[in-house]
Amino acid sequence: MKQIESFLQVFRSRKMAALLLLGFSSGLPFALTDDAFRAWMTKADLDIKTIGWLGLVSLPYSLKFIWAPLLDRFVPPFLGRRRGWMLLTQLGLIAGIIAIASQMAIISGLPSPKPASAILILGAIAVLVAFLSASQDISIDAYRTDVLNPLEVGAGVAVWVLGYRIALLSSGWLGFNLADRFGWPQVYIIMAVLMGIGVTTSFWSPEPRVDERPPETLKAAIIQPFTEFVRRLGWQQALFALIFIILYKLGDSMVAKMAVPFLGGKGLGFSDADIGNIRQGMGLFATIMGTLVGGAALGKLGINRSLWVFGILQVFSNLGYYFLAVIGKDYNAMVLAINIENFSGGLGTSGFIGFMMSLCNPRFSATQFALLSSLMAVGRDIIAAPFSGELAGRIQQFVPVNNAINQIQLLAGLDQKGWPLFFLATLVAGLPGLLLLPFFAPWNQQTVNVSRPGIDNEDADVWGND
């Protein structure tokens, strides 16, 4: 009972409440330049090529490490180095989201084909919003790294991801439902108002206590984060760590990229409503629960052992999709496969973010975490997305050649459009990341057991002290 009470007490911390709300502020703009943006373009009758090219507006999320040194070097004249940048980017996001809504309303009122100049203006505004959103992520990631002590990492990561997922639910599922009633421009206005939560939290959040001084020159802000990282870890361990960040969630990302085509018209033929309700509804809840459980376990296991345990569960959870592909269209099997994969993915996310935070020096946390998270995006978007599509397509070129070995072919995925074999391949793709763990995260390395996850002498008043 005492352990449960001590874990729940973490949510009484002002610091953790701030991270929950900042997670919401970080996640809210993402869909507004992604799924929601594509949904409006489709409804506005833009041609498919234009929709495809406008998908590049989210590129700043993968390139944010380029300007992250500026946020390490320069300190706004108010609220400090982290909270000051958070506030500036949030105010810019509110203005940018309102501008997108206004341009959407203008284009929607124009006859088809839509003028290229109007679409170009919309694309430029969307790129600016993505840039500001990525910059907000840089400052919030650095704030989270600076404000949490080692005993608080597990709970801090968990509540931040919880806020982020709630935001995705708001701008995704809720946004789509509101769009049917009011229209997408009105939805964007509502989301701009909700960004006020982040503005309020930036004022209210406790200031990190960081003894390290910011870099004294822009050159130092660009060069020193990388040289310090390699010097501290050693070039071999640093290299393994960077490769590991690219590969750790590769198999999980491959499943995520192909799950909807597999469940829908390219595979089992489930309806969009079934996929949306289970994958975006129940599956999102499973991810949140996995993240919360992972955050609690992270404090007990330590970062190294969490990477092992969560990574193994994350990789082998892909077997749920494999068995679903073998069984065929079965609603209960789909619910089970999605929930197992999403819960395990939530566990892996907790350990992964905690690991990347542990690699950062507070003096350069904005630049170093931006670099590490950009490498994660390389594995997720640049490698997993095209590779999973190519792999699934090539596997589907195989056909059964002999009825005598039909059962073997079925289990191998040579029937049913090759999907069973694809999901076995995603399991194999997840193994290289696990094989790198002994080099920089040995299982038997001594770790600190946290008896009270996320709490370090925080039994004072609920909202007063950090």
N, C-alpha and C positions, 0 to 999 in steps of 0.2 A: 504493500500500500504506500509506503514511504517513497519507493522508487517512482510510482505513478504520480504521486503528488509533486515530487521534485521535478519530474519531466514536464508536467502541466504548468508548473510555475514559470517555465521559460516564456510562456506566452503572456505573462504579466509584465515582462520587461519592455520598457520604452524602446530599447534598441531593436528588439525583435518585431515589435509592432511597426516600427518605421520600415524595417526591411520587407515586411509583408506588403505595405502600401507602396513602397518603391518597386517591388516586383510587379505590382499591378500597373504602375506607371510605365515600367519598362516594356511590358507585354502588350499594352493597349495599342500603340501605333503600328505594331508589326503587321497585323492582318490588313490594315488600312492601305498598305502598299503591296499586298499579296493577294490572298483569296478574295477579300471584299472588293478590291480594286478590279480584279479580273471579272468578278460577278457583275459589277456595274458596266464594264466595257462590253460584256456580252449582251446585257440588257439594252445598252445604248446602240447596239447594232454596229459596233466597230468590226472591221474585217479581221479575220483570224491572224493574218500576218502582223497587223498593227498590235493586236493583243499579245502576240509572241514577243515582239520587240520591246513593248512596254514592260515586259517581265524583267527587263534589265534594270528597272528603277530600284530594285532591292540590292543592287551591287554594293552600295556602301557598307552593308553589314559584313561583307567579306573583306573589305579593304580598310576597315577602321583603324588597323594598326598603323597606317601611314600617318594620320594626323593625331594619334593618341599622344605622342610626345609633347604636343602643344598643351594638352590638358595636364601633363605632369609639370611642365616648365612654368606656365603662367598661372597666376592666382588672381581670380576676380577680386575686386575691392570690397566684396561683401560675402558673408557666410563661409569663408574659407575656401581651400583649394577644391574640395570635392563637392560640397553643397552649393557653392557658387556656380559651378559649371552645370550641376543638376538643374538649378533654377533657370539659368539662361536658356538651356536647351528645351526645357519644358514650356517656357513662355513662347519660344520660337515654334514649337510643335503646335501649340494652340492656334497661333496665327496661320501656320501652314496648313493644318487640317481644315480650318474654315475656308482658306483660299481654294483648296481642292474641292470642297463642297460647292463653292460659288462657281468654279469653272465647270464642274459636272452639270450644274443646273443650266449654264449657258449652252453647253454642247448638247444636252438632252433636248433643248428647244430648237435646235438647228435641224434642217432636213438632211437626210442621207443622200450621198456620202458626206460624212462630216468633214469640214475644212481642215486641211493639214495644219494650218497655223494654230487653230484652237487646240488641236490634239497635242501639238508641240509644246504649247504653254502649259497644258495639263501635265505632260510628262516632266517638264522642268520643275514644276511645283512638287510633283511626287518624288523626284530625285532629292529635292531639298528636304522634304519631310523624312525620307529614308536616311539622309545624311544627319539630320538633327536627332532622329531616333537612335541611330548607331552611336552618335556622340553622347546622348543620354546614357546609353548602355555602358560606354567607356567610363563615364563618371560614376555611375551606380555600381558597376563591378569593382572599381577602385575603392569606392566608399565601403562596400561590403568587405573587401579584403582588409582595409585599414581598421574598421570599427570592431571586428570580431577578434577576440583572443583565441588561442588554439582550442580551448575547452568549449568554445561556442560555435565552432565551424559547422558541426553537424546540424544543430537546430537552426542556425542562421541560413544555411543553404536551403533547408527544408521549407522554412516559412517564405523565403524569397521566391522559390519555385512555385509554391502554393499561390502566392499573389500573381505571379506571371501566368499561371494556368487559368486562374479566375479571369484575368484580363483577356486571354485568348477566347474563353467562353463568352465574354461580353461582346468583344468585337467580331467574333465568329458566329456562333450559334444564335446569340441574341440579336446581333446585327442583321443577320440574314432574315430573321423573323420580323424584325421591325421594318426592314426594307420593303417587304411585301405590303406592309400597311401604309408606310409614310413615304417611301422612296429613299434611295441611297444618299442624296445630298443632305436630307434631314438626319439620317443616321450619322453621317460624318460630323454634323453640328453637335449632336448628342455626345459623340465620342470626344470632341474638343472640350466640351463642358466637363466630362469625366476626367480629363487631364488635369483639371484643377486639384484633384486629389494629390497628384505628384507635387504640384506647386506648394500646397499647404504642408506636405510632409517634408519638403526641403527646408522650410523654415523651422519645423518642429523637431526634426531629427537631431539626436545628440551628435556633437562634433567629435570626430575620431581623435584619439590621443596618439599622435605619431611624433616620435622624437626626431626622426630623420628629416633633414631639410630638403626642399625641392631642388632639382638641378639648377645650377647657377647660370647656365647658358643654354641656348637652344641646341647647340652642337652636343653638349653634354647630355641633354634630354633625349637626343636621338641615338647617340653612340653608347653611352654608359649603361642603359638597360640591358643591352645585348652582351656587352663585355662583362658586366657584373654577373649576369646569369650564367655564362659559360665558366667564368672564374670560380663561382661558388659551387657549381655542380661538377666541374670538370668536363672537358669537351666530349668524352665518350658517354658519360651519363646524361649530359645535356642532349646529345644527339639521339640517344635511345628514348629519352623523355619526349622529344618533339615528334619522333616517328610514332611513338605510342599514342600520342594525342590524336594523330591523324587516323590511326587504325583501331583504337579501342572500341568505338561504337560503329565501325564500318558495317558489320553484319546486321546490326540493329537498324542502321540507316537504310540499308538495301531493302529490308522488309518494309520499312515505313514508306519508301518511294514506290513500291510495287503493290502494296496492300490493297489500295482502292481499285486499280485495274484488275487484280486477281479476284477480289470479292465481287466486282461488278461485271461489266460486259465482256472483258477479256478473259474471264475465268469462270467463276461459279454462277454468275448471273443473279446475285442478290440485287434487290431494288435499291435505289438511292436513299429512300427513307430508312430501310433497314441498316444500311451502311452508316448513314448519318447518326441515327439514334444510338447504335451500339458503339461505333468507333469514336464519334465525336462526343457522345454523351457518357455512356457507361465506361468507355475506354479512357476518357479524360479523367473520370473519377478514379479509375484504377491507377493511372499515372500519378495523380495527386497522392493517393494512399501509399504507393510505392516510394514516392519522394519523402513523405513524412516518416515512414518506417525506416527508410535508408538514413535519414538525418539522425534519428534516434540511435540506430545501430552504429553509425559512423563514430559517435562519441564513445561507444563501448569497444568497438573493434580497433579503432585507429584507422588512419587513411590507408596504410599499406594493405592490411588484411581486408578492408572493405573493397579495395580494388579487385582483389582475388575473388572474394565471395560474390560480390555483385556482378563482376565480369563474367564469371562462369554461369550464373543464373541468367544473365542477359543473353549470352550466346545460345544456351540450350533452350531458352524459351521459344526460339524459332521453330522448334520441333512441333509446337502447337499448330502453326500454319502448315507444316509438312503433313501432319496427320489429317488436318482439315482438307488439304488437297487430295489426299488418298481417299478419304471417306466420300468426298463430294459435297454437294449442296445440302448442308445440315445446319439449321439455325442454332441449335444448342451448341454444336461443335464450334461454330463461328464465335458465339459469345465467349466460350471458354478460351479459345485461341487468342482473341483480341485482349481479353482481360489478363491472361498470363503474360503475354508479350508486353503490354503496357505497364503492368505492375513491375515487371523485371526491368523494363527500361527506366522507370522512375527510380528504382534502386540504383541502377548504374549511373544515372544523372547526378544523384546525391554524392556518390563517391568521386565521380569525375570532376565536378565543380570544386569539391573540397580539395582534391589533389592539385588542381590548377592554382587555387588560392595559396596552397602551401608552397608553391614554387616562386611566388612573387615577393620581391623586396618592397616594403612600404614606400620607400623613396621613389620607386618607379612602377608602382602597382598599376597605374592606368595603362602605361605602354606594355608592360609585360603581360598583363592579363588580356589586353586587346590582341596581342600577338598570339597567345595560346588559344584564345577563343576563335581567332581567325583560322588557325590551323585546324581546329575542330570543324569549322565550316567547310574547309577544303575537303575533309573526309566525307562530310555529310552531303554537300551540294555539288562539288566539282568531281569527286570520284564516285560516290555511291549513286548519284542520280543517273548519269549516262551509262555507267558500267552495269547497273542493275537492269536497265532497259535493254542494253545490248545483249547481256547474258540471257535474260528471259526470252528475247527474240530468237537467239541462236539455238537455245535448247528446244524451242518449239518447232524447229525445222526437222527434228528427228521424228520418225514415225515407227510404229511396230513393224517388225519384219518377219516374225515367226510366231504363229499362234501357240506353239508348244512352250514358248517362254513368256507367254502373255503376263503371267503373274509377276515375274521378275521385272518385266518392262513397266508394269503398273507401279510397282514400288519404287522403281528408279525414276519414274516421271516421264516415260516415253509415251504414255497415254495422258489424257486429261490436259492436253496442251503443254506438257512439260513442267507444270508448276511444282509437283513434288520434288523433282530434281533441282529446280531453282532454289527452293527453300533449304534443301540439304547444302547447296553451294553457299548460301548465306551463313550457315553454321560454320563451314570451313573458313569463310572470309573473316569470321570473328576470332579465329584461333591465333593468328599472328600477333595481335595485340596482347593476348594473354601470355604468349611465349616470351614477350619482352619484360614481363613483370619481374622475374628474378634479377635482372640487371640493375634496377633502380628502386624497386619496391619489394625487397625480400620479405617473405612471410614471417620469418622469425626475428625481424628487427624489433627492438624493444619500443613499445608504444605506451602512451599514458592511458590508463583506464579511467574514464570519466564517470564518476558515480552519480553526478547530476548533470545530464547533457545540456550544454548551452548555458549553464549558470556559473558565474564566478563572483560570489559575494554580492548577489543582487537581491537580497531579501529586504531591502529598504522599501520605500513607498513604491506604488505600482507604476506611476507615470513620472515620478520626479527625477530620480537619478538614473544615469546610464549604467 
